[in-house]
C-alpha cells in the first residue's frame, strides 16, 4: 500500500461578497480535487487544538499524527533543522522575518506594510541577513539565512518566555501594540530597532525601491522555541517516508519525523513555484518508499496578501499540476490511499490563519465511492456522511491504520 498526503496550505476560506457568497475554493475550477471527492470519503478535521495559535507548524504537526499539545515547542526550532542549524539544550531559536515597515516622517510610529518584503529573493535576503549577523550578532546571538523573507536567529541561553506576534497577523497595523513582551523583550526589541538603521539604506534595499519593490528594511522576531522531542514517524506507523515542501518549517518537521526531504528545483513557496515538479518527485519517491507528504504553500501566501484572484489561481494550479499529476501517476502504484486537505483556513479578508476545522477527502483505491456531484470545498466538511476528527492527530491513525 502506498500513502500520499497532499496539503494545500491555507486553501480553506470564508464566503466572499465579491465571489457571490462563494469561497475561493468553491469559485476555483478544481476537476481533480472534485474527482477525489466523488470517489473518496469526505470529512472534517480540527488540526489546531482549542487554545493554540493556528499556525502551519501546529496544523502540519497535527496532520502528521503528532498531538501538538504534547510535542509542539515552537516554530523556529523546526526551521533550524531545515537549514542545518543544530540546537543545543539551552538554545532558543526565533523566526526572523525580513519585513517592510512604513514609518511616519519623524520615525516615531510604523505600520507593518509587508510581512514578506515583497517576497524578496533569497539572494537579496541572504546579503541583508549577513549584514545583520555581522553587525548585530554576538557570541550568544547568531543569524542564519533561509529562503526569501524567512530566516533564523539563535539565542544561546536566551528566553523562550516572551510573547511575540507573527508579522502576517498585523499587516496594515501599527507595530506599537504588537512588540515583544516578556522575559528578554529588551534584547529582542533592540535587535528589531537596530535592524532598521542597518537595513534602510542598504544597497539591496535602495535598488529594490528604485525598481518599485518593497524593501526588507527591518527584521521581525517571533515563533521562538527550543528543540522538540519528536518520535520518528517510522516508530509510530512502521513506514518510511519522504516530504516535499518549499517551506523550512514543514521541512524541519519532516527532518524531526525522520523523513527523507526531497529537493525539487524551482520550488519557491509562492505562486511561481514548481507545482508539477513536486508531484513528479513524489511519484518517483514512491517507487522506493511507501509514504509521501506533499506540501504546497502558494494558497496560504495569497490569503495573507489578501488577493482573492491570486488565491483562486493558486488553488487551480495546485489542482491541475499537483493533484492532477498525482492522480495520473497513481494508476501505476497499485493499491494506494490519498489524503487531500488544507492545513488550516487563511481567509483573504482576514489575511491570517484561523483555527476552524478544515475539509478533507480520503481516497482508497480498494474502496472507490460514488458521491455523485460532490465537489471538494468547505461544504463537504459538514455533510451528514462526513467523518469528523476533533483531535486532528488521530486522522493520520485512521488514514494509515483504518482506525
C-alpha positions, 0 to 999 in steps of 0.5 A: 500500500502506498500513502500520499498526503497532499496539503494545500496550505491555507486553501480553506476560506470564508464566503466572499461578497465579491465571489457571490457568497462563494469561497475561493475554493468553491469559485476555483475550477478544481476537476481533480480535487472534485474527482477525489471527492466523488470517489473518496470519503469526505470529512472534517478535521480540527488540526489546531487544538482549542487554545493554540495559535493556528499556525502551519507548524501546529496544523502540519504537526497535527496532520502528521499524527503528532498531538501538538499539545504534547510535542509542539515547542515552537516554530523556529526550532523546526526551521533550524533543522531545515537549514542545518542549524543544530540546537543545543539544550539551552538554545532558543531559536526565533523566526526572523522575518525580513519585513517592510515597515512604513514609518511616519516622517519623524520615525516615531510610529510604523505600520507593518506594510509587508510581512514578506518584503515583497517576497524578496529573493533569497539572494537579496535576503541572504546579503541583508541577513549577513549584514545583520549577523555581522553587525548585530550578532554576538557570541550568544546571538547568531543569524542564519539565512533561509529562503526569501523573507524567512530566516533564523536567529539563535539565542544561546541561553536566551528566553523562550518566555516572551510573547511575540506576534507573527508579522502576517497577523498585523499587516496594515497595523501599527507595530506599537501594540504588537512588540515583544513582551516578556522575559528578554523583550529588551534584547529582542526589541533592540535587535528589531530597532537596530535592524532598521538603521542597518537595513534602510539604506542598504544597497539591496534595499535602495535598488529594490525601491528604485525598481518599485519593490518593497524593501526588507528594511527591518527584521521581525522576531517571533515563533521562538522555541527550543528543540522538540522531542519528536518520535520518528514517524517510522516508530509510530506507523512502521513506514518510511517516508519522504516530504516535499515542501518549499517551506523550512518549517514543514521541512524541519518537521519532516527532518524531526519525523525522520523523513527523507526531504526531497529537493525539487528545483524551482520550488519557491513557496509562492505562486511561481513555484514548481507545482508539477515538479513536486508531484513528479518527485513524489511519484518517483519517491514512491517507487522506493518508499511507501509514504509521501507528504506533499506540501504546497504553500502558494494558497496560504501566501495569497490569503495573507496578501489578501488577493482573492484572484491570486488565491483562486489561481493558486488553488487551480494550479495546485489542482491541475499540476499537483493533484492532477499529476498525482492522480495520473501517476497513481494508476501505476502504484497499485493499491494506494490511499490519498489524503487531500486537505488544507492545513488550516483556513487563511481567509483573504479578508482576514489575511491570517490563519484561523483555527476552524476545522478544515475539509478533507477527502480520503481516497482508497483505491480498494474502496472507490465511492460514488458521491455523485456531484460532490465537489471538494470545498468547505461544504463537504466538511459538514455533510451528514456522511462526513467523518469528523476528527476533533483531535486532528492527530488521530486522522493520520491513525485512521488514514494509515491504520483504518482506525 
